[in-house]
Amino acid sequence: MIKEININRFRCFQKSKFSGFKAVNLIGGKNNCGKTALLESLYLNLSPRRSTIMVLKRFRRESLKFAKDMPERTWNNLFFNLDNDKTSNMVSYDSNGDIYNNIELLCDESTDQSDEIFKEDEQPDDDLADLFSEKNFTRSTLNINLIKDKKKRLLTSLIAHSQGITSKDSDLPDEKKVNYIPASLRLSSDALAREYDKADLRGNAQKILNTLKLIDKSISEIKTFNIGEPSIYLKKAEGEYLPIYLYGEAISKTMDFILRIVNNPNSVLLADEIENGIHHSNQYDLWRNIFELSASFNIQIFATTHSYEMIQSFVQAGLSKDVFKESACYLEMTKSIKSGEIVGIERNLENLKYEIDQKMGFRGE
């Protein structure tokens, strides 16, 4: 379990430390206080790979065309104040206080690394062959390094150039199991159906149905059908099977969230803006269910929210059982008055409940 992460020069963080994490973590704060960037730093720390960088760029809607037109600025957004002349790193610690992962991002503008990668292209197409034959062209290299026992090991390199992004994996470690659910993107109908079939095969279909019934009590059955394309269909009592997308955002989002839990035991789940689409009247029961599933499948959860009701429901659910209380952490992100750095304040649930009852500020106000 991740208990702490120190982030230096990544995104909006110049030098920040976040600690006190538990099994189920809810992160609040004002807009643009770094909640999403914190999830991204955890994602990259646990999965330091080319695919992670590309996923983050896609979630941020950073166009590949921009990388082709201005390769020298492709990686700027990953660095504090867009300054990629200095390294960025994120160090996570486990429950024993030992380093879990120490990952460094470094932009290397020298041509040695990219020349080596291009040289290994056995049969480049004509355009690439012409491009690679030129000694000088605009390129920018992002290296992802693992630091362990004071030694630096190159894991992967990504080179942006006028044809796109080329990469080379050097020495990737075993992949840490981590899933990231962004605020605006969901699994496709086909992907949801595949994931549900996996869960059903492993005997977890009833857990998923029970969770969906927290959102809509009338749902009685779940099935997958391959009609047009594979999709999940839901049935209400004495009703017909209808595709899941007709049930609205809350059902689809909850299905996505729960499938990531039951199909990925012993892992980390990151969810941005978890409140989206979930009515406040369902949030308390949903949090209780999340606490139960987190313990059953050994999932550490990090979720962000802007919602007063979602935080209130989280606190109420966390205080409803001692075992939930011990596994719950609410982290308020704000800027330090003294240093101006982004900090995370771990909030005691009893104190937080009092502040909620008294309508005091607890979201960075």
MARTOR-616090 format. One line per 8 residues: number of its first residue (from 1); their letters; for each residue x, y, z of C-alpha. Coordinates in steps of 0.5 Angstrom, whole numbers. Layout:
MARTOR-616090
NUM	A	X Y Z ~ ...
end
This chain:
MARTOR-616090
1	MIKEININ	0 0 0 ~ 2 7 -2 ~ 3 11 5 ~ 6 17 2 ~ 9 21 -5 ~ 14 26 -6 ~ 13 30 -12 ~ 18 35 -15
9	RFRCFQKS	17 39 -21 ~ 12 35 -24 ~ 6 39 -27 ~ 4 44 -22 ~ 8 41 -16 ~ 15 45 -15 ~ 16 41 -9 ~ 10 38 -5
17	KFSGFKAV	9 32 0 ~ 3 28 1 ~ 2 23 6 ~ -3 19 11 ~ -6 15 5 ~ -10 9 7 ~ -14 4 3 ~ -19 9 1
25	NLIGGKNN	-17 16 0 ~ -22 22 -2 ~ -18 28 -5 ~ -22 35 -5 ~ -20 42 -6 ~ -21 48 -10 ~ -21 48 -18 ~ -14 47 -21
33	CGKTALLE	-11 46 -14 ~ -7 39 -17 ~ -12 34 -15 ~ -12 31 -22 ~ -4 32 -23 ~ -3 28 -16 ~ -7 22 -19 ~ -3 23 -25
41	SLYLNLSP	4 23 -21 ~ 1 16 -18 ~ 0 13 -24 ~ 6 15 -27 ~ 10 13 -21 ~ 7 6 -21 ~ 7 5 -28 ~ 13 8 -31
49	RRSTIMVL	12 7 -38 ~ 11 10 -45 ~ 4 7 -45 ~ 3 11 -39 ~ 5 18 -42 ~ 1 17 -48 ~ -5 16 -44 ~ -4 22 -40
57	KRFRRESL	-3 26 -46 ~ -10 23 -49 ~ -13 24 -43 ~ -11 32 -43 ~ -13 32 -50 ~ -6 34 -52 ~ -6 33 -60 ~ -1 28 -63
65	KFAKDMPE	-1 33 -69 ~ 2 38 -64 ~ 8 34 -63 ~ 9 33 -70 ~ 9 41 -71 ~ 13 43 -65 ~ 17 37 -62 ~ 21 41 -58
73	RTWNNLFF	15 43 -53 ~ 12 36 -53 ~ 14 34 -46 ~ 14 41 -43 ~ 7 40 -40 ~ 10 35 -35 ~ 14 39 -32 ~ 13 45 -27
81	NLDNDKTS	13 52 -30 ~ 13 48 -37 ~ 21 48 -36 ~ 24 41 -38 ~ 31 44 -37 ~ 31 41 -30 ~ 29 34 -28 ~ 22 32 -25
89	NMVSYDSN	21 26 -20 ~ 16 23 -16 ~ 18 18 -10 ~ 13 14 -7 ~ 13 10 0 ~ 10 4 3 ~ 7 2 10 ~ 14 1 13
97	GDIYNNIE	17 8 10 ~ 21 4 5 ~ 22 7 -2 ~ 16 4 -6 ~ 18 7 -13 ~ 23 13 -15 ~ 22 15 -22 ~ 25 21 -26
105	LLCDESTD	23 24 -32 ~ 29 28 -36 ~ 29 31 -42 ~ 35 30 -46 ~ 36 34 -53 ~ 42 30 -55 ~ 42 26 -61 ~ 45 20 -59
113	QSDEIFKE	39 17 -56 ~ 35 18 -62 ~ 40 16 -67 ~ 41 10 -63 ~ 33 8 -63 ~ 32 10 -71 ~ 38 6 -73 ~ 34 0 -70
121	DEQPDDDL	29 1 -75 ~ 30 -4 -80 ~ 25 -2 -85 ~ 23 5 -84 ~ 18 8 -90 ~ 21 13 -95 ~ 19 19 -91 ~ 22 16 -85
129	ADLFSEKN	28 14 -88 ~ 29 21 -91 ~ 28 24 -84 ~ 33 20 -81 ~ 38 21 -86 ~ 39 28 -84 ~ 44 30 -79 ~ 40 35 -76
137	FTRSTLNI	32 36 -75 ~ 28 38 -69 ~ 27 33 -64 ~ 26 32 -56 ~ 27 26 -52 ~ 24 24 -46 ~ 27 19 -41 ~ 24 15 -36
145	NLIKDKKK	29 13 -31 ~ 28 9 -24 ~ 33 10 -19 ~ 34 5 -14 ~ 40 4 -9 ~ 43 11 -11 ~ 43 8 -18 ~ 40 11 -24
153	RLLTSLIA	37 6 -29 ~ 34 8 -36 ~ 27 5 -37 ~ 24 8 -43 ~ 25 13 -48 ~ 20 17 -52 ~ 23 22 -58 ~ 18 27 -61
161	HSQGITSK	20 29 -68 ~ 16 32 -74 ~ 13 25 -76 ~ 10 23 -69 ~ 13 20 -63 ~ 18 14 -63 ~ 20 10 -57 ~ 25 5 -54
169	DSDLPDEK	24 1 -48 ~ 30 -1 -45 ~ 29 -4 -38 ~ 22 -4 -36 ~ 21 -7 -29 ~ 15 -11 -27 ~ 9 -7 -29 ~ 5 -5 -22
177	KVNYIPAS	-2 -6 -23 ~ -6 1 -23 ~ -12 3 -27 ~ -14 10 -28 ~ -21 13 -29 ~ -21 20 -32 ~ -26 25 -31 ~ -29 25 -38
185	LRLSSDAL	-27 18 -41 ~ -31 11 -40 ~ -30 4 -43 ~ -33 3 -49 ~ -39 -2 -50 ~ -35 -7 -52 ~ -30 -6 -47 ~ -35 -6 -41
193	AREYDKAD	-38 -13 -44 ~ -31 -16 -44 ~ -30 -14 -37 ~ -36 -16 -35 ~ -35 -23 -38 ~ -29 -23 -34 ~ -32 -22 -27 ~ -38 -26 -29
201	LRGNAQKI	-33 -32 -30 ~ -30 -31 -24 ~ -36 -31 -20 ~ -37 -24 -18 ~ -43 -22 -22 ~ -48 -22 -16 ~ -43 -17 -13 ~ -44 -12 -19
209	LNTLKLID	-51 -13 -19 ~ -52 -11 -12 ~ -48 -5 -13 ~ -52 -3 -19 ~ -58 -4 -15 ~ -55 2 -10 ~ -56 7 -16 ~ -63 4 -19
217	KSISEIKT	-66 -1 -14 ~ -71 -4 -20 ~ -65 -7 -24 ~ -66 -15 -23 ~ -61 -18 -29 ~ -55 -16 -32 ~ -53 -20 -39 ~ -48 -19 -45
225	FNIGEPSI	-51 -20 -52 ~ -47 -19 -58 ~ -52 -16 -63 ~ -48 -11 -67 ~ -43 -10 -62 ~ -42 -14 -55 ~ -45 -10 -50 ~ -48 -10 -43
233	YLKKAEGE	-56 -11 -43 ~ -60 -9 -36 ~ -67 -12 -35 ~ -72 -9 -30 ~ -77 -13 -26 ~ -82 -15 -31 ~ -78 -11 -37 ~ -74 -12 -43
241	YLPIYLYG	-67 -12 -43 ~ -64 -5 -45 ~ -57 -3 -47 ~ -53 0 -41 ~ -52 6 -44 ~ -60 8 -44 ~ -59 8 -36 ~ -55 14 -36
249	EAISKTMD	-48 16 -34 ~ -49 14 -27 ~ -50 7 -28 ~ -45 6 -34 ~ -40 10 -29 ~ -41 5 -23 ~ -41 -1 -28 ~ -34 2 -30
257	FILRIVNN	-31 3 -23 ~ -34 -3 -20 ~ -31 -8 -26 ~ -24 -4 -25 ~ -24 -7 -17 ~ -27 -14 -18 ~ -22 -15 -24 ~ -16 -13 -21
265	PNSVLLAD	-15 -15 -14 ~ -8 -13 -11 ~ -8 -7 -15 ~ -9 1 -14 ~ -15 5 -17 ~ -15 12 -19 ~ -21 16 -21 ~ -22 23 -22
273	EIENGIHH	-28 27 -20 ~ -32 21 -18 ~ -38 24 -16 ~ -40 25 -24 ~ -47 23 -25 ~ -48 20 -18 ~ -54 23 -15 ~ -53 25 -8
281	SNQYDLWR	-58 20 -5 ~ -54 14 -7 ~ -47 16 -5 ~ -47 14 2 ~ -49 7 0 ~ -44 7 -6 ~ -38 9 -1 ~ -40 3 4
289	NIFELSAS	-40 -1 -2 ~ -33 1 -4 ~ -30 0 3 ~ -33 -7 3 ~ -30 -8 -4 ~ -23 -5 -3 ~ -22 -10 3 ~ -25 -16 -1
297	FNIQIFAT	-20 -15 -7 ~ -15 -11 -3 ~ -15 -5 -7 ~ -12 2 -5 ~ -17 7 -8 ~ -15 14 -10 ~ -21 19 -12 ~ -22 26 -13
305	THSYEMIQ	-28 30 -12 ~ -31 37 -12 ~ -37 35 -9 ~ -40 37 -2 ~ -45 32 -2 ~ -40 27 -4 ~ -35 29 2 ~ -41 29 7
313	SFVQAGLS	-43 22 4 ~ -35 19 5 ~ -35 22 12 ~ -41 19 14 ~ -40 12 11 ~ -33 12 14 ~ -36 13 21 ~ -41 8 20
321	KDVFKESA	-36 2 22 ~ -30 2 26 ~ -26 -2 20 ~ -28 3 15 ~ -26 9 19 ~ -19 5 20 ~ -19 5 12 ~ -21 12 10
329	CYLEMTKS	-17 18 9 ~ -20 25 7 ~ -14 29 4 ~ -15 37 3 ~ -11 40 -2 ~ -9 47 -2 ~ -3 52 -2 ~ 1 54 4
337	IKSGEIVG	1 61 6 ~ 8 61 8 ~ 11 57 2 ~ 6 58 -4 ~ 7 50 -5 ~ 1 46 -6 ~ 0 41 0 ~ -4 36 3
345	IERNLENL	-8 36 9 ~ -10 30 12 ~ -17 31 16 ~ -19 27 22 ~ -26 24 20 ~ -29 26 27 ~ -27 33 26 ~ -29 33 19
353	KYEIDQKM	-36 31 21 ~ -36 37 26 ~ -34 42 20 ~ -39 39 15 ~ -45 40 21 ~ -42 47 22 ~ -42 48 15 ~ -35 50 15
361	GFRGE	-30 50 10 ~ -26 44 8 ~ -25 44 1 ~ -19 49 0 ~ -24 55 2
end
